[in-house]
Amino acid sequence: MTEATVPFRAGREGYASYRIPAVVSTANGTLLAFCEGRVTSASDHGHIDIVLRRSTDGGRTWGPLQVAASNGTDLAGNPAPVVLDTGRILLVHVRSAATASEDLIVRGKVKDADGRRVWVQHSDDDGLTWTGLTEITPQVKKAGWRWYATTPGHGIQLGTGRVVVPGNHTLPPAGTDVGDEGRYNGGHCLLSDDRGATWSLGYVDDTPDGYINANETTAAELPDGRVYFNTRTDSASPGNRADARSGDGGLTLRTGFRPQAGLDGPVCQGSLLQLRDPDVLLFSGPACPSARALMTVRASTDGGITWRPVCTVDGLPAAYSDLVRIDASTVGLLHETGDFGAYERIVLRRLPVTRLTREPVNGL
């Protein structure tokens, strides 16, 4: 069994539901667990805040619930935290009107001012307070894009200093389509070369052919400096995951996203974490092909080409997740789960690094 605590439980502390987890470890070793606090229901739109709990003991106990980002009674969501080499923590996220549902947005029924817009703020005191709220929509969202989301999960800072935050969007439809067809999903990433002061778009992957359509995406820097991207895809390709690599820090992709059938599971978000010493790339996500259940961590020693399961936490319903290195011997897995549904609580599990990096026996 793994150690587990519950920083967020549905129906507690003023929120009907908690969803979309993200977690980082600060320069001081404090764990910051973020998620969306959904006030009135579990719906993806409405009055939603980004909430936070801090842990100074590696996730064994948690401090009080904080509101890290609020948009009044409208939506602030999809937290994408990034810990910088300076110790500053960036929080990239999206905002929209409470009434702007995904269905209305992709159908073009929401005006730009009420649709999905992109903001960033920061903390210089280990997540205790958040300041410097700035809108960056014009720099990172192309005219005509409808739906827009950051990650979900943590962003990364590369060895070069560049900040990379994956994102996804939808294109306006063609012909008689209305815009909610999966083929109009696309992927991109946000880049900053000055630690979050200014931003630009990196790669854009739009392939409206219905084969691979990038959606919620996660990223990791491989030991050789390439950036590995792994995405949910709701298309006709083998499996429900696809991946791509960038040799220029996310500015372009060497090839567009291709199927990654080695990560079997339902249509759902997933998370990446690159370990060093040993060099092992981890992926977390539900592994039951037909349902959001069976939260599993898988490992790759060849930069995401092949994968093998290394830890299934239990057989319960499970959905979104995020991975973090807690200390030299421990990885943290923050994930949605429940006894009868995947969205009853968000759990932090402490997983031994040795369990995640052990060599397979007899090829298994």
Secondary structure, DSSP 8 states (H G I E B T S, - for coil): --EEEEEEETT-TT-SEEEEEEEEE-TTS-EEEEEEEESS-S-SSSSEEEEEEEESSTTSS----EEEE--TTSEEEEEEEEE-TTS-EEEEEEEE-TT--HHHHHTT-S-GGGS-EEEEEEESSTTS--EEEEE-HHHHS-TT---EEE-SS--EE-TTS-EEEEEEEE----TT--S-SGGGEEEEEEEESSTTSS-EEEEEEE-TTSS--EEEEEEEE-TTS-EEEEEEE-SSSSSSEEEEEESSTTSS-SS--EE-TTS---S---EEEEETTTTEEEEEEE--TTSSB-EEEEEESSTTSS-EEEEE--SSBEEEEEEEEEETTEEEEEEEE-SSSTTSEEEEEEEEHHHHH---STT-
